[in-house]
Amino acid sequence: MKFFSTLLIGSLVLGSSLLAQTPNPPLVILHVTVINPGTSSVEPDRAVTIIGNEIASVTDAARFQPTTQARVIDGTHQFLIPGLWDMHVHSAFGDWFPGGRDIILPLFVANGITGVRDMGGDVPVLFAWRNDIASGKLIGPRMVVSGPMLDGYLPDGKNLRFPSTVPVTSIEEAVAAVDSLKAQHVDFIKTQSLISHDAYLAAATEAHKQGLTFVGHVPDTVRISEAVAVGQKSIEHMMGSAAACSTVEDRVIKGEIDTATLLNSYDQQKCDQTIALLVKTQTWQVPTLVWERGGNLLDQLDWKHQPLDRYVPAYWRDVTWRRFKEQMTPEFLKDPLPLRQREVALEFSLVKAMHRAGVPFLAGTDAAPGIYIMPGFSLHDEMANFVEAGFTPMEALQTATSNPAHFLGRDDIGSVAPGRFADLVLLAANPLDDIKNTKKINAVVINGKFLDRAALDQMLLQVETAAKQQK
């Protein structure tokens, strides 16, 4: 931490900061209420001092005496939380989302997202962005990156479902794919749904051999118990849970069961056993409820009246998302709307039951592939979904702050404390009173850079312009 801090502070001194050519003076946020979700603590009337890109101190504001060089921000009646992390995004996804650098990244920052886990993307692009962010040439979130996903071919045997994917059809290809990604210095391995059972097991084994975290979907041919057994650290989209709670799990794995049969075969005892296994192994869940609800109820989406449409390039809406919708429509329209609503309700109830039992959770959205799942904005909706599923507002905040830090094994993010990176969100209202208050952002501090409301609004205007210009 100290080495990287010295390196980044040195870059500021050399003038690589986007916002200034000389080192920023110390920044003090005074008389602010500090919320630390990791310890469930609320500290009123604090003075938070930032030097360079680190939090230097958090002290009693009543006794604080700032130096004459410090820039002081009045935080009276405001609330300071750690910067938010979206733990399931796709930022550079083949040709699906042109303009991501000028649209996706600033949308994250303007919404207080200071870190993301990219769950499938183009390594050269993402690493170039990450380097520019680290050097100060670009304002954007911290990134942990999987690179291309491991997946099998569609039933035609020729095409892959998504871009940024490595085709894996055998044990040998699985091992080679993991080794190749290790050589490219990715941070972890992400598996998709169509990879075969044996290739999945081989990929997991090789990932562990190479010291890489193994995460992703529970593939169609794999039981959730097998995913836990091979050490899959996080499970996305609640995959495998409904099947594991069914009396006909064997037939689900074979693809013989429709949605109605699956829902009607729910067994509480099996479900309790599955949840107990997830608790025992502390297997993380990233339910992406904002997209699970949106995807299952896609025919209810009003494409013509989307409040955030001004940030969406025509290509995203009319080519990428429309094509994705056309691919999904035949499958989800097999089930009537009430049945799909039952499926969504089951997912929320499973999240509630798992959370009560002690399964750990992370907030993720599946932006931007999820249709109208907007980078940045949708993470606030996801935290609201957690509250709807029975989390307290503090627990919902944990899924996007302290829990990501715990999952990633990092002590430099996730809390408002000395020695942590200065990644912070200053809110106009208390998120513990209403989780939707996380949207009331007065300022964002990212890597020590203070962006007030005017700067954030200017950033959004630039996104709007970029979206109009993007072909």
Helices and strands as residue ranges (DSSP letters): H 2-13, E 27-36, G 37-39, E 41-51, E 54-60, G 61-63, E 71-74, E 79-82, E 84-89, H 100-110, E 113-118, H 123-135, E 142-145, E 149-151, E 165-167, H 171-183, E 188-191, H 197-209, E 213-216, H 224-229, E 234-236, H 241-244, H 249-253, H 259-264, H 268-281, E 284-286, H 289-296, G 298-300, G 309-311, H 314-315, I 316-321, H 322-332, H 337-357, H 377-388, H 393-398, H 402-408, E 424-427, G 435-439, E 441-446, E 449-452, H 453-469
